Amino acid sequence: MSVKPIRLFGDPVLRTPAEPVRDFDAELRRLVKDLTETMMDAPGVGLAAPQIGVGLRVFTYYVDDELGHLINPSLDLSAAQEVDDEGCLSFPGLAYPTSRSLAVVATGFNMHGEPVTLEGTGHLARCVQHEADHLDGVLFIDRLDPAQRKLAMKEIRAAEWWGEPVPTVKASPHPTHGKAS
C-alpha cells in the first residue's frame, strides 16, 4: 500500500475507458487500499483507478465522513439536476460549475466481490457520478457548457502543471494483465 502519483489532464489513461474487474483478489484489495491512501493524502473526496494509471473500473470516495469504494459500478440517475462547483485531482486547483443529477443509486461490488448498493444525493451523488465518469474516460470539463469549457481550457493551458511528461499507462495491476497464465 502506498500513495501513488495522480495522473493529470493530458494523460491518455484519463480518456481510456477502464476494463471491468474480473478477479477479486489480493491485487485488487491492494489497489483499493492504494486508491484510498492516495485520495486521503491528496486530499480528495473521490479517486478512480485510471487517475493512478490503472485501467480498471474501481473508485474510492470520502464524503460526509463516509469512506468507501465501488467496483464495476452501474448508475441509476435522477432526472432532477443541480449545478455546483466541481473540481478534480487531475486538474489541480481548478473548479467549474458542472451540472449533475441530484440523486444516484449506484450498484456494484466491494473488494471482496460482495454486492453493494450506494444511494446518495447532493455531494455524494456528484462524487459518484464524477468518479464513474472517470471509468468511462469522461472528464468533468466534458460536461461544462461551451463558454465554461473554453474558459477551463484557457486556465488549464496556463496552469503550472500543464505539459508535464506523461507516464506510461498500466492496464492492469496484475502481472498477467488480467489474463490467466
C-alpha positions as CSV (number, residue, x, y, z in Angstrom):
1,M,0.0,0.0,0.0
2,S,1.3,3.4,-0.8
3,V,0.4,6.9,-2.1
4,K,0.6,6.9,-5.9
5,P,1.2,9.8,-8.2
6,I,-2.1,11.2,-9.6
7,R,-2.3,11.4,-13.4
8,L,-3.0,14.9,-14.7
9,F,-5.2,16.1,-17.6
10,G,-3.5,15.3,-20.9
11,D,-2.5,11.8,-19.8
12,P,-4.2,9.3,-22.2
13,V,-5.2,6.9,-19.4
14,L,-7.8,9.5,-18.3
15,R,-9.5,9.3,-21.7
16,T,-9.4,5.5,-21.9
17,P,-12.5,3.5,-20.8
18,A,-11.5,1.2,-17.9
19,E,-11.9,-2.6,-18.0
20,P,-14.3,-4.4,-15.7
21,V,-12.8,-6.1,-12.7
22,R,-12.9,-9.9,-13.1
23,D,-10.6,-11.0,-10.3
24,F,-11.5,-10.1,-6.7
25,D,-8.1,-11.0,-5.3
26,A,-5.2,-9.6,-3.2
27,E,-4.1,-7.4,-6.0
28,L,-7.5,-5.8,-6.2
29,R,-7.6,-5.2,-2.4
30,R,-4.1,-3.6,-2.7
31,L,-5.4,-1.4,-5.5
32,V,-8.4,-0.2,-3.3
33,K,-6.0,0.5,-0.4
34,D,-3.6,2.4,-2.7
35,L,-6.5,4.4,-4.1
36,T,-7.8,5.2,-0.6
37,E,-4.4,6.3,0.7
38,T,-3.7,8.4,-2.3
39,M,-7.2,10.0,-2.1
40,M,-6.8,10.8,1.6
41,D,-3.3,12.2,1.1
42,A,-4.3,14.5,-1.8
43,P,-6.8,15.2,0.0
44,G,-9.8,14.5,-2.2
45,V,-13.4,13.2,-1.9
46,G,-13.0,10.6,-4.7
47,L,-10.4,8.9,-6.8
48,A,-10.8,6.5,-9.7
49,A,-8.2,3.8,-10.7
50,P,-7.4,5.5,-14.0
51,Q,-6.2,8.6,-12.1
52,I,-3.4,6.5,-10.7
53,G,-2.7,4.8,-14.1
54,V,-4.7,1.6,-13.6
55,G,-7.4,0.9,-16.2
56,L,-9.9,-0.9,-14.0
57,R,-13.4,0.0,-13.0
58,V,-12.7,0.9,-9.4
59,F,-13.1,4.1,-7.4
60,T,-13.0,5.3,-3.8
61,Y,-14.9,8.1,-2.1
62,Y,-14.8,10.0,1.2
63,V,-17.9,12.2,1.5
64,D,-19.5,13.4,4.7
65,D,-17.2,11.2,6.8
66,E,-18.2,8.1,4.8
67,L,-15.2,6.2,3.4
68,G,-15.9,3.6,0.7
69,H,-15.2,2.1,-2.7
70,L,-17.2,0.7,-5.6
71,I,-16.1,-1.8,-8.2
72,N,-17.8,-2.2,-11.6
73,P,-20.4,0.4,-10.8
74,S,-23.7,0.9,-12.6
75,L,-25.6,4.1,-12.0
76,D,-29.3,5.0,-12.0
77,L,-29.6,8.8,-12.1
78,S,-32.5,11.1,-11.1
79,A,-34.0,13.3,-13.7
80,A,-33.6,16.3,-11.4
81,Q,-30.3,18.2,-12.0
82,E,-28.3,20.7,-10.0
83,V,-25.3,22.9,-10.9
84,D,-22.5,23.2,-8.4
85,D,-18.7,23.9,-8.5
86,E,-16.8,20.7,-9.2
87,G,-13.0,20.1,-9.2
88,C,-10.8,17.1,-9.9
89,L,-7.5,15.9,-8.5
90,S,-6.4,15.5,-12.2
91,F,-7.0,19.3,-12.6
92,P,-5.2,20.7,-9.5
93,G,-6.6,24.0,-8.3
94,L,-9.4,24.3,-10.8
95,A,-13.1,24.1,-10.3
96,Y,-16.1,25.0,-12.5
97,P,-19.9,24.9,-12.3
98,T,-21.0,21.5,-13.5
99,S,-24.4,20.1,-14.0
100,R,-25.1,16.6,-12.4
101,S,-28.1,14.6,-11.4
102,L,-29.3,15.4,-7.9
103,A,-29.6,11.8,-6.8
104,V,-27.9,8.5,-7.7
105,V,-28.4,4.8,-6.9
106,A,-25.1,3.0,-7.7
107,T,-24.7,-0.7,-7.7
108,G,-21.5,-2.7,-7.9
109,F,-19.2,-4.7,-5.7
110,N,-16.8,-4.3,-2.8
111,M,-13.2,-5.5,-2.9
112,H,-14.3,-9.0,-1.8
113,G,-16.8,-9.4,-4.6
114,E,-19.9,-8.8,-2.4
115,P,-22.8,-6.8,-4.0
116,V,-23.0,-3.1,-2.9
117,T,-25.8,-0.5,-3.4
118,L,-24.9,3.1,-2.7
119,E,-27.6,5.7,-2.6
120,G,-27.0,9.4,-2.3
121,T,-28.0,12.9,-3.1
122,G,-26.1,16.2,-3.3
123,H,-22.4,15.9,-2.7
124,L,-22.3,12.1,-2.6
125,A,-24.3,11.8,-5.8
126,R,-22.0,14.3,-7.5
127,C,-18.9,12.4,-6.4
128,V,-20.2,9.0,-7.5
129,Q,-21.1,10.4,-11.0
130,H,-17.7,12.2,-11.3
131,E,-15.8,9.0,-10.4
132,A,-17.9,6.8,-12.6
133,D,-17.3,9.2,-15.5
134,H,-13.6,8.7,-15.0
135,L,-14.1,4.9,-15.5
136,D,-15.7,5.7,-18.9
137,G,-12.9,8.1,-20.0
138,V,-15.1,11.2,-19.4
139,L,-13.8,14.2,-17.6
140,F,-15.9,16.8,-15.7
141,I,-14.8,19.5,-18.2
142,D,-16.6,17.5,-20.9
143,R,-19.9,18.3,-19.0
144,L,-19.3,22.1,-19.0
145,D,-21.3,24.4,-21.2
146,P,-19.2,25.7,-24.2
147,A,-18.4,29.1,-22.6
148,Q,-17.2,27.5,-19.3
149,R,-15.3,24.8,-21.2
150,K,-13.4,27.5,-23.2
151,L,-12.5,29.3,-20.0
152,A,-11.4,26.0,-18.4
153,M,-9.2,25.1,-21.3
154,K,-7.6,28.6,-21.2
155,E,-6.9,28.2,-17.4
156,I,-5.6,24.6,-17.9
157,R,-3.1,25.8,-20.6
158,A,-1.9,28.5,-18.1
159,A,-1.6,26.1,-15.2
160,E,1.9,25.3,-13.9
161,W,1.3,21.6,-14.2
162,W,0.2,21.7,-17.9
163,G,2.7,20.0,-20.2
164,E,4.3,17.7,-17.6
165,P,5.7,14.5,-19.1
166,V,3.1,11.7,-19.3
167,P,4.0,8.4,-17.5
168,T,3.3,5.0,-19.1
169,V,-0.2,3.5,-18.8
170,K,-0.6,0.5,-16.6
171,A,-3.5,-1.6,-18.0
172,S,-3.8,-3.9,-15.0
173,P,-2.3,-4.3,-11.5
174,H,-1.8,-7.9,-12.4
175,P,1.4,-9.1,-14.0
176,T,-0.6,-11.2,-16.4
177,H,-2.7,-8.1,-17.4
178,G,-5.9,-9.8,-16.4
179,K,-5.3,-13.0,-18.4
180,A,-4.7,-16.3,-16.8
181,S,-1.1,-17.5,-17.1
